Amino acid sequence: MAINTLNSGSAFVWKRDTDAAASSSIKRLNIQGGLYAPLGFGANSLGVVCVDSTHSSVQFSGDHLSDFVSMAKVLSVSVCAAKENH
């Protein structure tokens, strides 16, 4: 999922029952769903932030994703600022 996020540059909600091609780590950790968002600011690509769940009843929504993307943007700015100060 992290590679998909980096390649697309977009945040998304993922649910295991909609993706039969789950990676070996997702299967091993029994991850059932998650929120994924790129970290970056301007031309700086920093990585990916994610929140996932092992509960089969997990229901991440568009509202969850919107809040998560807002948090990722704040985190991105903070990390870039910290990097510039070192």
Residue, then its C-alpha position, 0 to 999 in steps of 0.5 A: m500500500a505504501i508503494n501505491t501511495l508513493n506512486s500515485g501521490s494520493a491518499f486513499v482508504w483501503k479495505r482488504d475485501t476489495d483487494a484480493a492481491a494483498s501483500s504478504s505483510i498485510k496477510r501476515l499482520n492480518i490487516q483488514g483496512g487502512l488509511y494511507a497518505p503521502l508525506g511531502f511538502g512542495a517538491n520534497s517527498l518524505g514518505v507515507v503515513c498510514v493507520d491500519s486495523t486488524h478488525s474485520s469490522v473496520q469502516f474507514s470513511g471519507d471523513h476519516l480520510s479527510d481528517f487523516v490527510s489534514m494531519a498528514k499535511v501538518l506533519s509534512v510541514s513540521v518534518c520539512a521545517a525540522k529538516e531545514n533547522h538541522 
